Amino acid sequence: MKYDAIIIGGGAAGLFYAANAKINNGLILEASEAPGRKLLMSGAGQCNLTHGGSIKDFIGHYGPNGKKVRSALYKVSNLKMQEFFESHGIPMTERDDGKIFPESMRASDVLKCLMHLASANGWKLMTGCRAEGIKLLEDGFLVNGRHEAEKLIIACGGCSIPSTGSDGSIFPALEALGLEIVPLRPALVPLTVQDYPYSELSGISFKNALVTVDGHRNTDDVLLTHSNFSGPGILNLSRYAKPGSTLTINYLGKEQQLEIPAAEKRIIQHWLTDSLWLPKRFVEAVLARAGVDPKTKANQLPKKQRKAIEAILMRDTFSVSGTTGFKNAMVTSGGVALNEVDMKTFEAKKIRGLYIIGETLDVDGDTGGYNLQFAFSSAVCAAEAAGL
Ligand SMILES: Cc1cc2nc3c(=O)[nH]c(=O)nc-3n(C[C@H](O)[C@H](O)[C@H](O)COP(=O)(O)OP(=O)(O)OC[C@H]3O[C@@H](n4cnc5c(N)ncnc54)[C@H](O)[C@@H]3O)c2cc1C
């Protein structure tokens, strides 16, 4: 049987597409036993759909490819996305940090809404079906030698958390069609470093730390885990990190001199803990690394030791050894090269009728709703262009 269109991938982008496109005869092929598994875990099950503020401010949140996604984001903005969900009975709420969620704080409500709309629009869902072969026909596509369609929409995500079904299995088929694939790497992922010194401090976090990876800067929260650096300040720069990269953290968020008053009576350990609001166990570790006796009177601290403490607090520098890999990564950096598609319609330039949307493309956003927003924007642009 020939379909008008097949969407490969029943994740966020595929379902956003189907929810926005009426069709007589459409099929969603999904590798997992159930669609939307990653959507269900997004925002810790609460689904941070997008971010507040001007859409102009989104561009800086997609790394080096930000400018290339501008037209799709401007056309289908964060406001459009909110209007879409609100018009379908999912009111939205914006948190103080700008993240936008469904008011119910349940990703499952978003998934139910999308599934309902996709079905009402005429799309059938086939689960447990991994697409591995795509053949070009004169007037369409043949998937796995069985499913024929006039138009084909690739919405297979990347490789992060492969147990969700997004396992990168579509990329060999896309490569075989002659599409360039930018090497796939984990992103929004914790960074491991040589000689990690904070194994005993798991759970300690810093608000608005200044993080630098090979010159790329970002101010956001940093979390110490038992084996790596995590938290949004680290995750958002992980796309730039490779083994040997230099990671620098300023836990205080800005460069400053430790001004210890001459009349200060406390020992250095207490002074640092009290005046900089730093966790006691972290201060102990910093002093040990700086070779400073924690019981030294703060006002008697030699300049050299003060400088050593300052260097750790404000310029703690590490050589990156790697990341914790795809099993922990929230997104994938790399994917179908953006020069392969028209970034207004998401149609492949070389293959008419083939559309590629969402994380399968070489687009990865920061934490904060930017990835689901791109999935939505690219899906709606493609649906309108495909005329479905
Ligand atoms: C833990 C976690 C939390 C996150 N939280 C947020 C958040 O709050 N806000 C945000 O904006 N982003 C978040 N993200 C990122 C966001 O979920 C993804 O960027 C988004 O889901 C990408 O949508 P997609 O449809 O392109 O890919 P996916 O959602 O990964 O969907 C791809 C689908 O295609 C299917 N598939 C793959 N290969 C094949 C194949 N060969 N044949 C058939 N089907 C196939 C998969 O099973 C999957 O269902 C989070 C990610 C993770 C892992």
The ligand as an ORCA input file, in Angstrom:
! r2SCAN-3c Opt
* xyz 0 1
  C      16.681     13.237     29.880
  C      16.378     14.257     28.821
  C      15.687     15.403     29.176
  C      15.427     16.380     28.208
  N      14.712     17.486     28.563
  C      14.439     18.430     27.636
  C      13.623     19.554     27.963
  O      13.070     19.651     29.064
  N      13.443     20.514     27.010
  C      13.996     20.406     25.753
  O      13.804     21.311     24.935
  N      14.696     19.318     25.396
  C      14.930     18.331     26.308
  N      15.632     17.219     25.939
  C      16.041     17.060     24.516
  C      14.811     16.715     23.688
  O      14.081     15.700     24.333
  C      15.220     16.238     22.293
  O      16.015     17.224     21.695
  C      13.976     15.996     21.433
  O      13.252     14.924     21.961
  C      14.390     15.682     19.997
  O      13.240     15.357     19.290
  P      13.341     14.402     18.011
  O      11.948     14.063     17.651
  O      14.235     15.015     17.018
  O      14.062     13.095     18.555
  P      13.528     12.042     19.622
  O      12.608     12.685     20.580
  O      14.747     11.379     20.128
  O      12.645     11.037     18.768
  C      13.170     10.209     17.773
  C      12.252      9.028     17.612
  O      12.642      8.301     16.463
  C      12.661      6.912     16.772
  N      13.655      6.270     15.891
  C      14.990      6.419     15.909
  N      15.564      5.710     14.907
  C      14.546      5.108     14.252
  C      14.483      4.266     13.127
  N      15.599      3.886     12.476
  N      13.277      3.802     12.714
  C      12.136      4.186     13.369
  N      12.127      4.995     14.440
  C      13.330      5.473     14.875
  C      13.030      6.842     18.236
  O      12.605      5.651     18.845
  C      12.314      8.075     18.786
  O      11.006      7.770     19.217
  C      15.889     16.206     26.870
  C      16.551     15.044     26.529
  C      16.796     14.077     27.486
  C      17.489     12.820     27.069
*
